[in-house]
Amino acid sequence: MDIKVLKKDRNEVLIEIEGEDHTLGNLIAKEAIKHPAVKNAYYTMPHPLQKKIEFYILVDENSDLNTVIKEVFNNIKRYLEEFRREIEEKIG
């Protein structure tokens, strides 16, 4: 996985993630859009034959972009940890 910041302003960022596809892009975008400070979030796959996504997030003017991104990824981490625990309980 290779991550590049393609564009970053005070309230928005565009990040390229090589080696990933719709699975990660969809997870990030869906979780980001749930955050109350996020005005817009989406991902694109610039070319179907390249395993690369671009992720965009825009936060409202009163929010800190870095804080929001950390919160989004912490929420994803908690969700996946909870999912793992539940699966481990079910399969013993």
Backbone as JSON, one array per atom type, in Angstrom:
{
  "sequence": "MDIKVLKKDRNEVLIEIEGEDHTLGNLIAKEAIKHPAVKNAYYTMPHPLQKKIEFYILVDENSDLNTVIKEVFNNIKRYLEEFRREIEEKIG",
  "N": [[0.85, -1.17, 0.0], [0.62, 2.12, -0.93], [0.55, 5.47, -0.08], [-0.46, 8.65, -1.06], [-0.75, 12.14, -0.72], [-2.67, 14.02, -2.66], [-3.91, 16.47, -2.8], [-4.36, 19.07, -0.49], [-6.12, 21.15, 1.58], [-7.3, 23.56, 3.94], [-9.83, 22.56, 4.68], [-10.27, 20.3, 3.16], [-9.24, 17.22, 1.62], [-7.49, 15.18, -0.7], [-6.65, 11.97, -1.28], [-4.5, 9.51, -2.54], [-4.5, 6.04, -2.8], [-2.59, 3.4, -3.4], [-2.75, 0.0, -4.46], [-5.12, -0.77, -3.42], [-8.73, -1.29, -3.51], [-12.25, -1.2, -4.33], [-13.2, -2.26, -1.92], [-11.83, -1.18, 0.39], [-12.13, 1.54, -0.22], [-14.94, 1.94, -0.23], [-15.55, 1.32, 2.44], [-14.16, 3.36, 3.86], [-15.34, 5.72, 2.78], [-18.09, 5.39, 3.44], [-18.0, 5.37, 6.24], [-16.87, 7.87, 6.75], [-18.8, 9.68, 5.8], [-20.73, 9.49, 7.71], [-19.84, 10.99, 9.81], [-20.47, 13.88, 11.74], [-19.21, 16.32, 11.08], [-18.44, 16.13, 8.49], [-18.9, 17.22, 5.26], [-18.84, 16.24, 2.68], [-17.85, 13.18, 1.23], [-16.11, 10.77, -0.61], [-14.99, 8.12, -2.8], [-13.0, 7.29, -5.64], [-12.18, 5.14, -8.37], [-9.72, 5.58, -10.4], [-9.01, 4.17, -12.76], [-10.19, 1.14, -14.1], [-8.45, -1.01, -14.46], [-6.3, -0.56, -12.88], [-5.09, -1.03, -9.63], [-5.99, 1.02, -7.58], [-7.17, 3.68, -5.57], [-8.79, 6.85, -5.13], [-9.41, 8.97, -2.52], [-11.64, 11.33, -1.2], [-12.32, 13.95, 1.06], [-14.34, 16.39, 2.61], [-14.65, 18.79, 5.06], [-16.69, 20.72, 7.37], [-16.32, 24.31, 7.84], [-15.73, 24.97, 10.5], [-14.42, 22.85, 11.6], [-11.62, 20.74, 12.39], [-9.66, 19.33, 10.01], [-7.69, 17.25, 10.25], [-8.3, 16.16, 12.78], [-10.89, 15.19, 12.34], [-10.4, 13.23, 10.38], [-8.81, 11.44, 11.87], [-10.72, 10.64, 13.76], [-12.6, 9.37, 12.11], [-11.1, 7.17, 11.15], [-10.5, 5.93, 13.57], [-13.05, 5.15, 14.32], [-13.56, 3.25, 12.32], [-11.62, 1.37, 12.98], [-12.52, 0.57, 15.57], [-14.98, -0.58, 14.87], [-14.12, -2.75, 13.25], [-12.64, -4.2, 15.13], [-14.64, -4.91, 16.93], [-16.23, -6.47, 15.22], [-14.41, -8.56, 14.65], [-14.14, -9.69, 17.24], [-16.74, -10.62, 17.64], [-17.02, -12.5, 15.58], [-15.01, -14.31, 16.35], [-16.14, -15.25, 18.73], [-18.37, -16.61, 17.72], [-17.27, -18.62, 16.11], [-15.65, -19.92, 17.8]],
  "CA": [[0.0, 0.0, 0.0], [1.36, 3.37, -1.03], [-0.4, 6.55, 0.13], [0.01, 9.98, -1.47], [-1.7, 13.24, -0.59], [-2.69, 14.71, -3.94], [-4.36, 17.84, -2.58], [-4.79, 19.3, 0.9], [-6.41, 22.52, 1.99], [-7.73, 23.63, 5.34], [-11.06, 21.8, 4.92], [-10.45, 19.16, 2.27], [-8.05, 16.46, 1.26], [-7.62, 14.13, -1.71], [-5.58, 11.01, -1.0], [-4.39, 8.36, -3.45], [-4.05, 4.83, -2.12], [-2.27, 2.35, -4.37], [-2.83, -1.36, -3.95], [-6.44, -0.98, -2.82], [-9.83, -1.24, -4.46], [-13.55, -0.78, -3.82], [-13.44, -2.73, -0.56], [-11.37, -0.16, 1.33], [-12.73, 2.82, -0.59], [-16.33, 1.96, 0.23], [-15.53, 1.35, 3.9], [-13.74, 4.7, 4.3], [-16.34, 6.71, 2.38], [-19.32, 5.21, 4.21], [-17.77, 5.79, 7.62], [-16.61, 9.31, 6.78], [-20.03, 10.44, 5.57], [-21.51, 9.43, 8.96], [-19.29, 11.96, 10.77], [-21.27, 15.12, 11.66], [-18.45, 17.45, 10.53], [-18.12, 15.86, 7.08], [-19.89, 17.73, 4.31], [-18.8, 15.36, 1.51], [-16.79, 12.17, 1.23], [-16.3, 9.75, -1.63], [-13.77, 7.59, -3.4], [-13.09, 6.89, -7.04], [-11.15, 4.27, -8.9], [-9.45, 6.29, -11.65], [-9.0, 3.27, -13.92], [-10.58, -0.19, -13.62], [-7.35, -1.99, -14.54], [-5.29, -0.21, -11.89], [-5.54, -1.23, -8.26], [-5.7, 2.31, -6.94], [-8.34, 4.51, -5.32], [-8.6, 8.21, -4.65], [-10.4, 9.25, -1.49], [-11.83, 12.76, -0.98], [-13.15, 14.32, 2.21], [-14.53, 17.82, 2.84], [-15.27, 19.02, 6.37], [-17.19, 22.08, 7.5], [-15.29, 25.31, 8.13], [-15.43, 25.04, 11.93], [-13.83, 21.59, 12.04], [-10.22, 20.48, 12.05], [-9.6, 18.2, 9.07], [-6.89, 16.16, 10.81], [-9.05, 15.55, 13.87], [-12.0, 14.44, 11.75], [-9.84, 12.03, 9.74], [-8.44, 10.52, 12.95], [-11.96, 10.09, 14.34], [-13.18, 8.44, 11.14], [-10.33, 5.93, 11.13], [-10.68, 5.27, 14.86], [-14.36, 4.49, 14.25], [-13.39, 2.05, 11.49], [-10.84, 0.43, 13.79], [-13.41, 0.02, 16.59], [-15.95, -1.44, 14.19], [-13.46, -3.98, 12.84], [-12.3, -4.95, 16.33], [-15.9, -5.49, 17.42], [-16.59, -7.51, 14.27], [-13.49, -9.67, 14.87], [-14.51, -10.36, 18.5], [-18.0, -11.33, 17.46], [-16.72, -13.68, 14.74], [-14.26, -15.28, 17.16], [-17.11, -15.87, 19.65], [-19.25, -17.5, 16.96], [-16.58, -19.8, 15.57], [-15.04, -20.54, 18.95]],
  "C": [[0.9, 1.23, 0.0], [0.33, 4.5, -0.97], [0.25, 7.88, -0.24], [-1.1, 10.99, -1.25], [-1.61, 14.04, -1.88], [-3.07, 16.19, -3.8], [-4.76, 17.97, -1.11], [-4.94, 20.78, 1.13], [-6.84, 22.47, 3.45], [-8.9, 22.69, 5.64], [-11.23, 20.58, 4.03], [-9.12, 18.49, 1.96], [-8.42, 15.42, 0.2], [-6.4, 13.23, -1.57], [-5.65, 9.87, -2.01], [-3.84, 7.18, -2.66], [-3.84, 3.75, -3.17], [-2.34, 0.99, -3.69], [-4.16, -1.67, -3.3], [-7.53, -0.83, -3.86], [-11.12, -0.81, -3.76], [-13.78, -1.17, -2.36], [-13.04, -1.67, 0.46], [-12.02, 1.18, 1.03], [-14.14, 2.97, -0.07], [-16.4, 2.07, 1.75], [-15.19, 2.75, 4.41], [-14.83, 5.73, 3.99], [-17.61, 6.6, 3.22], [-19.15, 5.66, 5.65], [-17.57, 7.3, 7.7], [-17.91, 10.11, 6.67], [-20.93, 10.43, 6.8], [-21.07, 10.5, 9.96], [-20.04, 13.28, 10.63], [-20.53, 16.31, 11.05], [-18.15, 17.29, 9.04], [-19.26, 16.34, 6.19], [-19.97, 16.85, 3.06], [-17.64, 14.39, 1.66], [-17.12, 11.14, 0.17], [-14.94, 9.2, -2.05], [-14.04, 7.31, -4.86], [-11.97, 5.91, -7.33], [-10.84, 4.84, -10.28], [-9.45, 5.41, -12.9], [-9.29, 1.86, -13.44], [-9.47, -1.24, -13.67], [-6.22, -1.68, -13.58], [-5.86, -0.41, -10.5], [-5.13, 0.0, -7.46], [-7.03, 3.04, -6.74], [-7.89, 5.91, -4.94], [-9.75, 8.51, -3.7], [-10.43, 10.75, -1.21], [-12.7, 12.97, 0.25], [-13.16, 15.84, 2.35], [-15.24, 17.97, 4.18], [-15.76, 20.46, 6.44], [-16.1, 23.02, 8.01], [-14.88, 25.38, 9.59], [-14.74, 23.8, 12.47], [-12.38, 21.49, 11.6], [-10.15, 19.2, 11.21], [-8.85, 17.01, 9.66], [-7.62, 15.42, 11.93], [-10.18, 14.68, 13.32], [-11.49, 13.15, 11.12], [-9.45, 11.0, 10.8], [-9.68, 9.86, 13.54], [-12.59, 9.07, 13.4], [-12.42, 7.11, 11.17], [-10.36, 5.2, 12.47], [-12.02, 4.55, 14.91], [-14.29, 3.21, 13.43], [-12.66, 0.98, 12.29], [-11.71, -0.23, 14.86], [-14.42, -0.95, 15.99], [-15.32, -2.78, 13.83], [-13.05, -4.84, 14.03], [-13.53, -5.63, 16.91], [-16.34, -6.65, 16.52], [-15.72, -8.76, 14.47], [-13.86, -10.43, 16.14], [-15.78, -11.18, 18.34], [-17.81, -12.6, 16.61], [-16.0, -14.74, 15.55], [-15.18, -15.98, 18.16], [-17.96, -16.9, 18.94], [-18.55, -18.77, 16.49], [-15.72, -20.51, 16.62], [-13.57, -20.61, 18.97]]
}
